[in-house]
Amino acid sequence: METLTLTELCRLIGETLDNHLAGTYWVKAEISSLAQRGGHLYLELVDTPPSGGRGATAKMRATCWSGTQEMLTAYFEEETGQALQPGMTVLIEAEIQYHPVYGLSLSIVGIDPAYTLGDIARKRQQTIAQLKADGLIDAQQLLPLPTLIRRIAVVSSPSAAGYEDFKHQLDNSPYHFETTLFGATMQGDSAAPSIIAALEEITNHQSFDVVVIIRGGGATTDLSCFDDYTLCAVCAQYELPILTGIGHTRDISVLDLVAHEALKTPTAVAEWLIHRLDEQAERIQTLTLRLARTAERQILIRRHRIELLEQRLAACNPERIYRMGYSLLTKNGKPVRSVADLHPGDAITTHLADGSVNSRIV
């Protein structure tokens, strides 16, 4: 039996691969892990069971060397609006490499962003379909918005430029808004559970009028966390109206679809809140003017009625009758309406315009 050293066996494996596996191959796989060191990009690629079972059916290391890494990742982000990240399914062009010490791996020389976009769109549509099937896609729209929105719970990264823009816009408005920040991670795998935890804290904290979820500013980064089914389901069923300003212009996220109001940027959310109070202030001013006109009209009507009553009273005033030449005859302080009321010897008084005359019946 021929005996080989390990080095000789490895050389034989390498030569066999070189002879039978020439050129590059397009490979579809899911990124299990990813790290960047020294300009190189190191990935672990896996295949998972199509039925969604646990474990991996295949696993292999892959490297995108510094010579192509910067160009390739920039191209991918420009086309998809997202950075390469764990959990993403990609279609890569790779050379098969074998090293006696490090074993079998792939050297990435190209990538097809269209495939990843298609996969993201497919998963997004699955999430939307599930939310519709669960009756959650329009649940937020059933919540009434408060007439005056002033107490605002903000879910954002404390250091995000978008949060500062949001605060600056509100602080420079003519209204007093009360904002409370609940910090959360706004990108990557930890974003969805972090935002959910912030929402739970808001529930236990104090009463608010609305919740605002914002991020934005800086370079294009991962937005797929806002398509997470669990996050969207929690927001759809949340007890307060949710406003989003996620800071993207390429497309809307699933979270935008379930939110009560979806705006493009944090600044746009602040402008919406200010505009709503502008509308309420204008409505209050209109009602005030209407009330003033109504009160003025009521006063004029009543004044006119009083004037008519005064005229009627003046027409019935005895002094006016006296001045016309009439007189009033009284006996014992009571008006005499008939001669039958008078008898000889009765004392009577005749009232005239300028005095009265006492008489006695004879």
C-alpha positions as a Markdown table, in Angstrom:
| # | Residue | x | y | z |
|---|---|---|---|---|
| 1 | Met | 0.0 | 0.0 | 0.0 |
| 2 | Glu | 1.3 | 3.4 | -1.0 |
| 3 | Thr | 2.0 | 5.7 | 2.0 |
| 4 | Leu | 1.6 | 9.4 | 1.8 |
| 5 | Thr | 2.6 | 12.1 | 4.2 |
| 6 | Leu | -0.2 | 14.5 | 5.1 |
| 7 | Thr | 1.6 | 17.2 | 3.1 |
| 8 | Glu | 1.7 | 15.0 | 0.1 |
| 9 | Leu | -2.0 | 14.2 | 0.5 |
| 10 | Cys | -2.9 | 17.8 | 0.7 |
| 11 | Arg | -0.9 | 18.5 | -2.4 |
| 12 | Leu | -2.7 | 15.7 | -4.2 |
| 13 | Ile | -6.1 | 17.1 | -3.2 |
| 14 | Gly | -5.1 | 20.6 | -4.3 |
| 15 | Glu | -3.8 | 19.4 | -7.7 |
| 16 | Thr | -7.0 | 17.3 | -8.2 |
| 17 | Leu | -9.2 | 20.3 | -7.5 |
| 18 | Asp | -7.1 | 22.5 | -9.8 |
| 19 | Asn | -7.4 | 20.0 | -12.6 |
| 20 | His | -11.2 | 19.5 | -12.3 |
| 21 | Leu | -12.5 | 22.8 | -10.9 |
| 22 | Ala | -11.3 | 25.6 | -13.2 |
| 23 | Gly | -12.5 | 29.2 | -13.2 |
| 24 | Thr | -15.2 | 30.7 | -11.0 |
| 25 | Tyr | -18.6 | 29.5 | -9.8 |
| 26 | Trp | -21.8 | 31.4 | -8.9 |
| 27 | Val | -22.8 | 30.2 | -5.5 |
| 28 | Lys | -26.0 | 31.0 | -3.6 |
| 29 | Ala | -25.7 | 30.9 | 0.2 |
| 30 | Glu | -26.7 | 32.6 | 3.5 |
| 31 | Ile | -24.2 | 34.7 | 5.4 |
| 32 | Ser | -23.8 | 33.1 | 8.8 |
| 33 | Ser | -21.2 | 35.4 | 10.2 |
| 34 | Leu | -19.1 | 38.3 | 8.9 |
| 35 | Ala | -16.0 | 40.1 | 10.1 |
| 36 | Gln | -13.6 | 42.7 | 8.5 |
| 37 | Arg | -9.9 | 42.7 | 9.4 |
| 38 | Gly | -7.0 | 44.4 | 7.7 |
| 39 | Gly | -9.2 | 45.4 | 4.8 |
| 40 | His | -10.2 | 41.8 | 4.1 |
| 41 | Leu | -13.8 | 40.5 | 4.6 |
| 42 | Tyr | -14.2 | 37.1 | 6.2 |
| 43 | Leu | -17.5 | 35.3 | 5.9 |
| 44 | Glu | -19.0 | 32.0 | 6.9 |
| 45 | Leu | -21.5 | 30.8 | 4.4 |
| 46 | Val | -24.2 | 28.2 | 5.1 |
| 47 | Asp | -27.1 | 26.4 | 3.4 |
| 48 | Thr | -30.2 | 25.8 | 5.5 |
| 49 | Pro | -32.9 | 23.2 | 5.0 |
| 50 | Pro | -35.6 | 24.5 | 2.6 |
| 51 | Ser | -38.3 | 23.4 | 5.0 |
| 52 | Gly | -37.0 | 25.8 | 7.6 |
| 53 | Gly | -35.5 | 23.1 | 9.8 |
| 54 | Arg | -32.7 | 23.6 | 12.2 |
| 55 | Gly | -29.0 | 23.3 | 11.4 |
| 56 | Ala | -27.1 | 23.7 | 8.2 |
| 57 | Thr | -26.8 | 21.3 | 5.3 |
| 58 | Ala | -23.5 | 22.9 | 4.2 |
| 59 | Lys | -21.0 | 25.3 | 5.6 |
| 60 | Met | -17.8 | 26.9 | 4.1 |
| 61 | Arg | -15.5 | 29.8 | 4.8 |
| 62 | Ala | -15.2 | 32.6 | 2.2 |
| 63 | Thr | -12.9 | 35.6 | 1.9 |
| 64 | Cys | -13.1 | 38.8 | -0.1 |
| 65 | Trp | -9.6 | 40.1 | -0.2 |
| 66 | Ser | -8.8 | 43.8 | 0.3 |
| 67 | Gly | -8.1 | 44.3 | -3.4 |
| 68 | Thr | -11.8 | 43.7 | -4.3 |
| 69 | Gln | -13.5 | 44.1 | -1.0 |
| 70 | Glu | -14.0 | 47.9 | -1.0 |
| 71 | Met | -15.2 | 48.1 | -4.5 |
| 72 | Leu | -17.5 | 45.0 | -4.1 |
| 73 | Thr | -19.2 | 46.1 | -0.9 |
| 74 | Ala | -19.6 | 49.7 | -2.1 |
| 75 | Tyr | -21.3 | 48.4 | -5.3 |
| 76 | Phe | -23.6 | 46.1 | -3.2 |
| 77 | Glu | -24.7 | 48.9 | -0.8 |
| 78 | Glu | -25.3 | 51.3 | -3.7 |
| 79 | Glu | -27.6 | 48.8 | -5.4 |
| 80 | Thr | -29.4 | 47.4 | -2.4 |
| 81 | Gly | -29.3 | 50.3 | 0.1 |
| 82 | Gln | -28.0 | 47.8 | 2.7 |
| 83 | Ala | -24.7 | 46.5 | 3.9 |
| 84 | Leu | -23.7 | 42.9 | 3.8 |
| 85 | Gln | -24.8 | 41.3 | 7.1 |
| 86 | Pro | -25.4 | 38.0 | 8.8 |
| 87 | Gly | -28.8 | 36.4 | 7.8 |
| 88 | Met | -28.7 | 37.8 | 4.3 |
| 89 | Thr | -28.9 | 35.5 | 1.3 |
| 90 | Val | -26.4 | 36.4 | -1.4 |
| 91 | Leu | -25.3 | 35.2 | -4.9 |
| 92 | Ile | -21.6 | 35.4 | -5.1 |
| 93 | Glu | -19.0 | 34.6 | -7.8 |
| 94 | Ala | -16.1 | 32.8 | -6.2 |
| 95 | Glu | -13.0 | 30.8 | -6.9 |
| 96 | Ile | -12.5 | 27.5 | -5.0 |
| 97 | Gln | -9.3 | 27.5 | -3.0 |
| 98 | Tyr | -7.6 | 24.8 | -1.1 |
| 99 | His | -4.8 | 25.4 | 1.5 |
| 100 | Pro | -2.9 | 22.6 | 3.2 |
| 101 | Val | -3.3 | 24.3 | 6.6 |
| 102 | Tyr | -6.5 | 26.2 | 6.3 |
| 103 | Gly | -8.5 | 23.8 | 4.2 |
| 104 | Leu | -11.2 | 24.4 | 1.6 |
| 105 | Ser | -12.6 | 28.0 | 1.2 |
| 106 | Leu | -14.0 | 30.4 | -1.4 |
| 107 | Ser | -12.4 | 33.5 | -2.7 |
| 108 | Ile | -15.1 | 36.0 | -3.6 |
| 109 | Val | -14.6 | 38.0 | -6.8 |
| 110 | Gly | -18.1 | 39.2 | -7.6 |
| 111 | Ile | -21.6 | 39.5 | -6.2 |
| 112 | Asp | -25.1 | 39.9 | -7.8 |
| 113 | Pro | -27.1 | 42.5 | -5.8 |
| 114 | Ala | -30.3 | 41.8 | -7.8 |
| 115 | Tyr | -30.5 | 38.3 | -6.3 |
| 116 | Thr | -30.3 | 39.7 | -2.7 |
| 117 | Leu | -32.9 | 42.4 | -3.6 |
| 118 | Gly | -35.2 | 39.7 | -4.8 |
| 119 | Asp | -34.7 | 37.6 | -1.7 |
| 120 | Ile | -35.3 | 40.7 | 0.5 |
| 121 | Ala | -38.5 | 41.5 | -1.4 |
| 122 | Arg | -39.7 | 38.0 | -1.1 |
| 123 | Lys | -39.2 | 37.9 | 2.6 |
| 124 | Arg | -40.8 | 41.3 | 2.9 |
| 125 | Gln | -43.9 | 40.2 | 1.0 |
| 126 | Gln | -44.1 | 37.1 | 3.2 |
| 127 | Thr | -44.1 | 39.4 | 6.3 |
| 128 | Ile | -46.8 | 41.6 | 4.8 |
| 129 | Ala | -49.0 | 38.6 | 3.9 |
| 130 | Gln | -48.7 | 37.2 | 7.4 |
| 131 | Leu | -49.6 | 40.6 | 9.0 |
| 132 | Lys | -52.7 | 40.7 | 6.7 |
| 133 | Ala | -53.7 | 37.2 | 7.5 |
| 134 | Asp | -53.4 | 38.0 | 11.2 |
| 135 | Gly | -55.5 | 41.1 | 10.8 |
| 136 | Leu | -52.7 | 43.4 | 11.9 |
| 137 | Ile | -51.8 | 45.4 | 8.9 |
| 138 | Asp | -54.4 | 48.2 | 9.5 |
| 139 | Ala | -54.8 | 47.8 | 13.3 |
| 140 | Gln | -53.0 | 51.1 | 14.1 |
| 141 | Gln | -55.4 | 53.0 | 11.9 |
| 142 | Leu | -58.2 | 52.1 | 14.4 |
| 143 | Leu | -56.6 | 54.2 | 17.1 |
| 144 | Pro | -57.8 | 57.8 | 17.4 |
| 145 | Leu | -55.2 | 60.5 | 17.4 |
| 146 | Pro | -55.4 | 62.9 | 20.4 |
| 147 | Thr | -56.6 | 66.3 | 19.5 |
| 148 | Leu | -53.5 | 68.0 | 21.0 |
| 149 | Ile | -50.3 | 65.9 | 20.7 |
| 150 | Arg | -47.7 | 67.2 | 23.1 |
| 151 | Arg | -46.4 | 64.3 | 25.2 |
| 152 | Ile | -44.2 | 62.3 | 22.9 |
| 153 | Ala | -42.2 | 59.0 | 23.6 |
| 154 | Val | -39.2 | 58.8 | 21.3 |
| 155 | Val | -37.5 | 55.5 | 20.3 |
| 156 | Ser | -34.2 | 56.3 | 18.8 |
| 157 | Ser | -30.4 | 55.9 | 19.3 |
| 158 | Pro | -29.4 | 58.7 | 21.7 |
| 159 | Ser | -26.4 | 59.6 | 19.5 |
| 160 | Ala | -28.3 | 59.6 | 16.2 |
| 161 | Ala | -28.2 | 62.8 | 14.2 |
| 162 | Gly | -31.8 | 62.2 | 13.3 |
| 163 | Tyr | -32.9 | 62.5 | 16.9 |
| 164 | Glu | -31.0 | 65.8 | 17.3 |
| 165 | Asp | -32.7 | 67.1 | 14.1 |
| 166 | Phe | -36.1 | 66.0 | 15.5 |
| 167 | Lys | -35.5 | 67.7 | 18.8 |
| 168 | His | -34.2 | 70.9 | 17.2 |
| 169 | Gln | -37.3 | 71.2 | 15.0 |
| 170 | Leu | -39.7 | 70.8 | 18.0 |
| 171 | Asp | -37.7 | 73.1 | 20.3 |
| 172 | Asn | -37.8 | 75.9 | 17.7 |
| 173 | Ser | -41.6 | 75.7 | 17.2 |
| 174 | Pro | -44.0 | 78.0 | 18.9 |
| 175 | Tyr | -45.4 | 75.1 | 21.0 |
| 176 | His | -44.2 | 73.3 | 24.1 |
| 177 | Phe | -43.6 | 69.6 | 23.4 |
| 178 | Glu | -42.7 | 67.2 | 26.2 |
| 179 | Thr | -40.4 | 64.5 | 24.7 |
| 180 | Thr | -38.9 | 61.5 | 26.5 |
| 181 | Leu | -36.2 | 59.5 | 24.9 |
| 182 | Phe | -36.1 | 55.7 | 25.1 |
| 183 | Gly | -32.8 | 54.5 | 23.7 |
| 184 | Ala | -32.6 | 51.6 | 21.3 |
| 185 | Thr | -30.4 | 50.0 | 18.7 |
| 186 | Met | -31.7 | 51.1 | 15.3 |
| 187 | Gln | -29.8 | 48.8 | 12.9 |
| 188 | Gly | -28.6 | 45.2 | 12.7 |
| 189 | Asp | -29.8 | 42.0 | 14.3 |
| 190 | Ser | -30.3 | 43.5 | 17.7 |
| 191 | Ala | -32.5 | 46.4 | 16.5 |
| 192 | Ala | -35.9 | 44.6 | 16.5 |
| 193 | Pro | -35.6 | 43.2 | 20.1 |
| 194 | Ser | -34.1 | 46.5 | 21.3 |
| 195 | Ile | -37.0 | 48.5 | 19.9 |
| 196 | Ile | -39.6 | 46.1 | 21.3 |
| 197 | Ala | -37.9 | 46.4 | 24.8 |
| 198 | Ala | -38.2 | 50.3 | 24.5 |
| 199 | Leu | -41.9 | 50.0 | 23.7 |
| 200 | Glu | -42.4 | 47.8 | 26.8 |
| 201 | Glu | -40.6 | 50.4 | 28.9 |
| 202 | Ile | -42.8 | 53.1 | 27.5 |
| 203 | Thr | -45.9 | 51.1 | 28.5 |
| 204 | Asn | -44.6 | 50.9 | 32.1 |
| 205 | His | -43.3 | 54.4 | 32.3 |
| 206 | Gln | -46.1 | 57.0 | 32.1 |
| 207 | Ser | -48.9 | 58.2 | 29.8 |
| 208 | Phe | -48.0 | 59.6 | 26.4 |
| 209 | Asp | -50.0 | 60.9 | 23.4 |
| 210 | Val | -48.0 | 59.1 | 20.7 |
| 211 | Val | -44.8 | 57.1 | 20.1 |
| 212 | Val | -42.2 | 58.2 | 17.5 |
| 213 | Ile | -39.7 | 55.7 | 16.1 |
| 214 | Ile | -36.9 | 57.6 | 14.3 |
| 215 | Arg | -33.5 | 57.1 | 12.8 |
| 216 | Gly | -31.7 | 58.8 | 10.0 |
| 217 | Gly | -28.7 | 60.7 | 8.8 |
| 218 | Gly | -25.2 | 59.5 | 7.8 |
| 219 | Ala | -24.4 | 56.8 | 5.3 |
| 220 | Thr | -26.9 | 54.2 | 4.0 |
| 221 | Thr | -27.0 | 51.3 | 6.5 |
| 222 | Asp | -29.2 | 48.3 | 7.3 |
| 223 | Leu | -32.9 | 48.8 | 7.2 |
| 224 | Ser | -34.1 | 45.2 | 7.1 |
| 225 | Cys | -34.7 | 45.2 | 10.8 |
| 226 | Phe | -37.8 | 47.3 | 10.1 |
| 227 | Asp | -39.2 | 44.5 | 8.1 |
| 228 | Asp | -39.1 | 42.1 | 11.0 |
| 229 | Tyr | -42.4 | 40.4 | 11.6 |
| 230 | Thr | -42.3 | 40.3 | 15.4 |
| 231 | Leu | -41.4 | 44.0 | 15.6 |
| 232 | Cys | -44.2 | 45.0 | 13.1 |
| 233 | Ala | -46.7 | 42.8 | 14.9 |
| 234 | Val | -45.9 | 44.4 | 18.3 |
| 235 | Cys | -46.2 | 47.9 | 16.8 |
| 236 | Ala | -49.4 | 47.1 | 15.0 |
| 237 | Gln | -51.0 | 46.0 | 18.3 |
| 238 | Tyr | -49.5 | 48.8 | 20.4 |
| 239 | Glu | -51.9 | 50.8 | 22.6 |
| 240 | Leu | -50.6 | 54.2 | 21.4 |
| 241 | Pro | -50.5 | 55.6 | 17.8 |
| 242 | Ile | -47.0 | 55.1 | 16.4 |
| 243 | Leu | -45.3 | 57.6 | 14.0 |
| 244 | Thr | -42.2 | 56.5 | 12.0 |
| 245 | Gly | -39.4 | 58.6 | 10.5 |
| 246 | Ile | -36.8 | 56.0 | 9.5 |
| 247 | Gly | -34.8 | 58.3 | 7.3 |
| 248 | His | -34.9 | 56.4 | 4.0 |
| 249 | Thr | -36.1 | 57.4 | 0.5 |
| 250 | Arg | -35.6 | 54.3 | -1.6 |
| 251 | Asp | -38.7 | 52.4 | -0.3 |
| 252 | Ile | -41.0 | 52.1 | 2.7 |
| 253 | Ser | -40.5 | 49.4 | 5.3 |
| 254 | Val | -43.1 | 47.0 | 6.6 |
| 255 | Leu | -43.0 | 49.0 | 9.9 |
| 256 | Asp | -44.0 | 52.1 | 7.9 |
| 257 | Leu | -47.0 | 50.1 | 6.5 |
| 258 | Val | -48.3 | 49.2 | 10.0 |
| 259 | Ala | -47.6 | 52.6 | 11.7 |
| 260 | His | -50.4 | 55.1 | 12.2 |
| 261 | Glu | -48.4 | 57.7 | 10.3 |
| 262 | Ala | -45.2 | 57.1 | 8.2 |
| 263 | Leu | -43.0 | 60.0 | 7.4 |
| 264 | Lys | -39.7 | 59.9 | 5.5 |
| 265 | Thr | -37.3 | 61.5 | 8.0 |
| 266 | Pro | -37.2 | 62.5 | 11.7 |
| 267 | Thr | -37.4 | 66.1 | 10.6 |
| 268 | Ala | -40.6 | 65.3 | 8.6 |
| 269 | Val | -42.1 | 63.7 | 11.8 |
| 270 | Ala | -41.4 | 66.9 | 13.8 |
| 271 | Glu | -42.9 | 69.1 | 11.0 |
| 272 | Trp | -46.0 | 66.8 | 11.0 |
| 273 | Leu | -46.4 | 67.3 | 14.7 |
| 274 | Ile | -46.0 | 71.1 | 14.5 |
| 275 | His | -48.4 | 71.3 | 11.6 |
| 276 | Arg | -51.0 | 69.3 | 13.5 |
| 277 | Leu | -50.8 | 71.8 | 16.4 |
| 278 | Asp | -51.0 | 74.6 | 13.8 |
| 279 | Glu | -54.2 | 73.2 | 12.5 |
| 280 | Gln | -55.6 | 72.9 | 16.1 |
| 281 | Ala | -54.5 | 76.5 | 16.9 |
| 282 | Glu | -56.2 | 77.7 | 13.7 |
| 283 | Arg | -59.3 | 75.7 | 14.6 |
| 284 | Ile | -59.4 | 77.2 | 18.1 |
| 285 | Gln | -59.0 | 80.7 | 16.7 |
| 286 | Thr | -61.8 | 80.1 | 14.2 |
| 287 | Leu | -64.0 | 78.8 | 17.0 |
| 288 | Thr | -63.1 | 81.8 | 19.2 |
| 289 | Leu | -64.1 | 84.2 | 16.4 |
| 290 | Arg | -67.3 | 82.3 | 15.7 |
| 291 | Leu | -68.1 | 82.4 | 19.4 |
| 292 | Ala | -67.4 | 86.1 | 19.6 |
| 293 | Arg | -69.7 | 86.7 | 16.6 |
| 294 | Thr | -72.4 | 84.5 | 18.0 |
| 295 | Ala | -72.2 | 86.2 | 21.4 |
| 296 | Glu | -72.3 | 89.6 | 19.7 |
| 297 | Arg | -75.4 | 88.6 | 17.6 |
| 298 | Gln | -77.1 | 87.2 | 20.8 |
| 299 | Ile | -76.4 | 90.5 | 22.6 |
| 300 | Leu | -77.8 | 92.6 | 19.7 |
| 301 | Ile | -81.0 | 90.5 | 19.5 |
| 302 | Arg | -81.6 | 90.8 | 23.2 |
| 303 | Arg | -80.8 | 94.5 | 23.2 |
| 304 | His | -83.3 | 95.0 | 20.4 |
| 305 | Arg | -85.9 | 93.0 | 22.4 |
| 306 | Ile | -85.3 | 95.2 | 25.4 |
| 307 | Glu | -85.7 | 98.3 | 23.3 |
| 308 | Leu | -89.1 | 97.0 | 22.0 |
| 309 | Leu | -90.2 | 96.3 | 25.6 |
| 310 | Glu | -89.1 | 99.7 | 26.7 |
| 311 | Gln | -91.1 | 101.2 | 23.9 |
| 312 | Arg | -94.2 | 99.2 | 24.9 |
| 313 | Leu | -93.7 | 100.2 | 28.5 |
| 314 | Ala | -93.4 | 103.8 | 27.6 |
| 315 | Ala | -96.6 | 103.6 | 25.6 |
| 316 | Cys | -98.4 | 102.3 | 28.6 |
| 317 | Asn | -96.9 | 104.8 | 31.1 |
| 318 | Pro | -99.7 | 106.7 | 32.9 |
| 319 | Glu | -97.7 | 110.0 | 32.8 |
| 320 | Arg | -97.8 | 109.8 | 28.9 |
| 321 | Ile | -101.6 | 109.3 | 29.1 |
| 322 | Tyr | -101.9 | 112.3 | 31.5 |
| 323 | Arg | -99.9 | 114.5 | 29.2 |
| 324 | Met | -102.4 | 113.7 | 26.5 |
| 325 | Gly | -105.2 | 115.2 | 28.6 |
| 326 | Tyr | -106.5 | 112.1 | 30.2 |
| 327 | Ser | -106.8 | 111.7 | 34.0 |
| 328 | Leu | -107.1 | 108.7 | 36.4 |
| 329 | Leu | -109.8 | 108.6 | 39.0 |
| 330 | Thr | -109.2 | 106.6 | 42.2 |
| 331 | Lys | -111.2 | 105.8 | 45.3 |
| 332 | Asn | -109.3 | 104.5 | 48.4 |
| 333 | Gly | -106.3 | 104.1 | 46.1 |
| 334 | Lys | -108.0 | 101.9 | 43.6 |
| 335 | Pro | -109.0 | 102.9 | 40.0 |
| 336 | Val | -112.7 | 103.8 | 39.5 |
| 337 | Arg | -113.8 | 101.9 | 36.4 |
| 338 | Ser | -117.6 | 102.6 | 36.6 |
| 339 | Val | -120.0 | 105.2 | 38.0 |
| 340 | Ala | -121.6 | 102.3 | 39.8 |
| 341 | Asp | -118.5 | 102.3 | 42.0 |
| 342 | Leu | -119.3 | 105.8 | 43.3 |
| 343 | His | -121.8 | 106.9 | 45.9 |
| 344 | Pro | -122.6 | 110.3 | 47.4 |
| 345 | Gly | -120.1 | 111.3 | 50.0 |
| 346 | Asp | -117.3 | 109.1 | 48.6 |
| 347 | Ala | -113.8 | 110.8 | 48.6 |
| 348 | Ile | -112.1 | 110.5 | 45.3 |
| 349 | Thr | -108.8 | 111.6 | 43.8 |
| 350 | Thr | -108.2 | 112.8 | 40.2 |
| 351 | His | -104.7 | 112.3 | 38.9 |
| 352 | Leu | -103.4 | 114.7 | 36.3 |
| 353 | Ala | -100.0 | 115.2 | 34.6 |
| 354 | Asp | -98.9 | 117.9 | 37.0 |
| 355 | Gly | -100.6 | 116.7 | 40.3 |
| 356 | Ser | -103.8 | 115.4 | 41.8 |
| 357 | Val | -107.1 | 116.8 | 43.0 |
| 358 | Asn | -109.1 | 115.5 | 45.9 |
| 359 | Ser | -112.9 | 115.6 | 45.6 |
| 360 | Arg | -116.1 | 114.3 | 47.2 |
| 361 | Ile | -119.2 | 113.0 | 45.4 |
| 362 | Val | -122.4 | 115.1 | 46.0 |
